[in-house]
Amino acid sequence: MTISPSLTLTPTTPRITATTHTSHTSHPTYLKLNPISRPSPLRAFLPLTSRAPTRRCPSTPACLFTGIVEEMGTVKQLGISPHGGVDLKIAASTVLDGVNLGDSIAVNGTCLTVTEFDTKVADFTVGLSPETLRKTSLSELEPGSAVNLERAVTPASRMGGHFVQGHVDGTGEIVSKIPEGDSLWVKVKADKGLLKYIVPKGFIAVDGTSLTVVDVFDHEECFNFMLVAYTQQKVVIPLKNVGEKVNLEVDILGKYVERLLASGFASSFADK
């Protein structure tokens, strides 16, 4: 059955729902939309006609993640909001513990800001800018999609993965999924501009999951990694099919080294 990608907005009083909300008798604003069939109408935001700043983490303090997914949430709504932007509403539980407006939550590895939340119905909303839609695979989400969720770390958090900023560098495409015992080999094709930062046994964040690269295949423009049984149950990557996109964030250290070398930083020491 073909489902229309149309959406309907209910022009009621905007809401900001926090933990102090005690009644459901008010009439909050909801985005009413049908499931989005591909191609998504959000593609209208993707052409390079706007350079609005990406709606990311607050500048102070800078947010940081570890790539250890806390839970898988479920997309409830995705569509154009009354203010003209694009809102993403996600059902979740763990990441709502202690949540506040303006907090940063990584959604499939993309650092986004909480603009609304409701702990009684267990969901939260984030805004997506045109640049975020262009750089990530979030425009391909639809109601019912599972997403990886992780709150920004605090000074007391365990650093179980690696330093992840939640600033997606680009997307890759799953080209193969091969089981070996109870583990799963996943191979991803990446743009050459990203592949140069990916090294065997190095870190990479795939849909916000901190993973260790096993091999890099330059001639195929691919890299691979292995997911153990436990990880397969906790992240969205195994749920994706061959041909689907994943968000990629390479290790920031590689980009800093490249920048320093290009600036002549190393040669300035050699000349002394």
Sequence and secondary structure as in RCSB ss.txt:
>XXXX:A:sequence
MTISPSLTLTPTTPRITATTHTSHTSHPTYLKLNPISRPSPLRAFLPLTSRAPTRRCPSTPACLFTGIVEEMGTV
KQLGISPHGGVDLKIAASTVLDGVNLGDSIAVNGTCLTVTEFDTKVADFTVGLSPETLRKTSLSELEPGSAVNLE
RAVTPASRMGGHFVQGHVDGTGEIVSKIPEGDSLWVKVKADKGLLKYIVPKGFIAVDGTSLTVVDVFDHEECFNF
MLVAYTQQKVVIPLKNVGEKVNLEVDILGKYVERLLASGFASSFADK
>XXXX:A:secstr
      EEE         TT   S S    EEE    SS GGGGG STT       S SSS   B S   EEEEE
EEEEE TTSSEEEEEE SGGGTT  TT EEEETTEEEEEEEEETTTTEEEEEE HHHHHHSSGGG  TT EEEEE
E   TTS   S  B S   EEEEEEEEEEETTEEEEEEE  HHHHTT  TT EEEETTEEEE  EEEGGGTEEEE
EE HHHHHHSSGGGS TT EEEEEE HHHHHHHHHHHTTHHHHHHT 
